[in-house]
Amino acid sequence: MDRLRRRIILTGKRLDKGQLTLDSLHSFSNDYLFFDPIELMKEVDWTQYESNIACINTIYKKLFDGFVIENKTLVCYWPATNFPDSYWNDCVDAAKKAGILVEVNSFIEEMNQSDELLIQFQSLWKELLVEMIQSVSEDIILNEKLEEIARLENEDYSITIFAQHEIDRINYFYVSSVQEVFEFVPQYEFEQTSKLHHTHLFETFEALLQAVQSEFDLATLQVEFLNKRLEKIYFNSLLNKNIDLNLIQNWMASYSMN
């Protein structure tokens, strides 16, 4: 059983024929939704989004139709100046809550400033993207009845576990980031990533844990559970697998229902 897996790719460079960036990705337009400040300005004056309801509605409809309804991967131009920053953190936090994977691509330290959006518009563009991603994440959570269960992370990767509630059953899935988010990828094989559009749904929490344990070293992870009932199942599962870690110390550090 599969679940649609939504992705956002942030790219820090607009014009570079040697890299796969926004301007060279249009051949894959059937699979990707592009949010670029220059291209978007041709459709609507996005700089007026805070004061113009029609403007924000137009932009959000474009995002919702492509990203949620058609399940396209969202590719956003994200200014590389001062990256990462608080806007980046807000973007990632909002996406995680809805099970959206965020990736980065083509952030080049020595990039030419002429490739950047004018400095006076950079913060406004980031604010717009953050607001859009927060809004669409809230709609996904509501429409797909998602419940964030737990977060597991170490210095190298993170795992977020979700429950998806339906009328007669609950399914479980997890979204992982196995690569350091700040290890920028200079070139990305976009045309070969269709398999990433799905993630496996598990009919029981125990089945999900078996899959997670087979892929990750849970002994290295710090755990934060939002669903304390399932936290007991998690630590019992570790105990039954004889995983080499101090279960009592780990549990006491994270478990709040004593």
C-alpha angles and dihedrals in degrees: 000000000000135000126202110260114207122208137195118199118196117202125189101201130064105186123035121123090197094059135058099249137145094286094053098042100071091098085072094048093128090067101033136062111207124210108187121157095224095046093043090052088064088063103035138355096253092182086076096054095112094057103028117070093189089055095052092044091053092050094045093048089053090051096043095047095048102033103035107023099035095028094225120166109255113230112192131186105232118186111245093211110112092358121197104035141142091289089057091050092050090049094051094044092053093046094049092056089061097042093253118152115225119203133177128219138179102007102158118186095208095045119145114258089227087072091061130089109255108281094239091061100042098088092045091052091050091048090053093049093047091050091048093048092046091051096046091046091054090050092049092051091050097043096043094038093232124180120192106223107176147349122217121183148156133173093286107042146353136221126203119194122206139186119214111206121210131172097268104018149019122233127193133212139164135217118208137190105204095175128065105261092225095055092100115211111224094200131021131198095223094167092061100051103083091111088065090067090083136053127189121264117214123207093213135034090231091057090051091051091053090054093047092048091052092054105035139043099241092186089074096051131099109219131213117180123196091183106058095188091062091043089071090053090050096054093042087054091054090049093051090051092052091232110184105245137099099266095184094051092043093048094047090051093056108021115091102177099086 
